Amino acid sequence: MRGTPVENDHENNARVFKAFCDVNRLKIIEMLQSGEKCACVILENVDISQPTLSHRMKVLCDSGIVLPRKAGKWTHYSISEEGRNYAIELLRRLTDVTAAECFTERCCE
């Protein structure tokens, strides 16, 4: 996640929305609101297996919303301020109807 959303960067922008499209990923994001958490703590608080947690965390990290930090055999996770701001700006830009280009070709008139 980097800076302002690129208008036609659909692949990366889709990763941001994918991060928010799973109940367990949303629970994990809520847990991280209070600060960095070890994977072991996250695992204790969501009803999923360790391999499933690894997959969920990969999606969150790939989106840029969450940052990993290795500490010994464990990984600690936190919300990325840059990723958070990117997601907010992306949603704002995509839902700004005043700035949208017209893709209608007047085929219905």
N, C-alpha and C positions, 0 to 999 in steps of 0.2 A: 504494500500500500504506500502510495507515494503521492503526496500533495493533493492537487485538485483532480477530480475524476476526468479522465479523458473521454471526450464525447462518444467516440466509436470503439472504445475498448470493451466490447461486450463480454469477452471471455473473463477478464479480470473483474468486471462489475458483477457478472453472474456469480462469481465466487463469494462476493460480499453478501448477496441475498441468500445464497445457499447456506451460509453460516447461521442465518436466522430462521431457517425452514425445518427445524427439528426440535422437538420438545426437550430432549436431553441437552442439546447445544444451548438452548435458551436457559435451561436450569444452570448450566455451567457458567454462562455469561453472568447470570444473576449472582452466582456465588463469587465471581471475580470482582463484582462491584465493590466489595469490602476490602479488596487488596489481593495481592499475590497468593496463590494456593499451590501446594504440592499436589502432584497427580494422585498421591495416596489419599489425601483429604477429599479431593473431588470424587474419587472412586467410592469412598465411604458414604457419600451423600447422593449418589445417583444409582439407580438400580440397573446397572449394566456391568458386563464383564470387562476385564482389563483390555483385551484386544479391541472391544467395541469402543472403550474410552480412547484408546490410541487413535482409532479412526476418526472419532468425533473431534479430538484435539487437532489432528492433521487438517481437517476441514477448517476449523477455526483459525489455525495458524496460517494456512494457505490464503485465507480471506484477508489477512492483515489485521483482523479485529483483535486477535490474541497473540501475545509474544511468549515464546518458550525461553526458559533459562535452565540449563543443566546444572545440577548440583549433586555430584557423586552419581549414584545409580538412579536418582529421581530427577524428574523435570518439574520445574515450578512454572506456573502460568500466570499471566496478568493481562489486563486489557491494555491494548496499545492506544495511546492518546491520538497518534497519527491515524491509525486505522479507524478509530471511532469518528474522528473528524471527517475522514474520507467518506465513511458510510452516511453520515448526516448530510454532507454536501451532495453526495450521489442521489440520495432520495429527494432532496430539495430540487436538484436540477431536473431529475426525471419527472417530477410531478408539477413543475412550473409550467402551467398551461399558457402563460403569456409569452414565454420564450420559445415555445415549440414551433418547429417548422411545419408547414402544412404539407401533408403527404396525400391529401385528398385530390383525386383527379376529376372531380365533378362527373363521375360516371352515373350518378343517380338522378341527375336533373334532366 
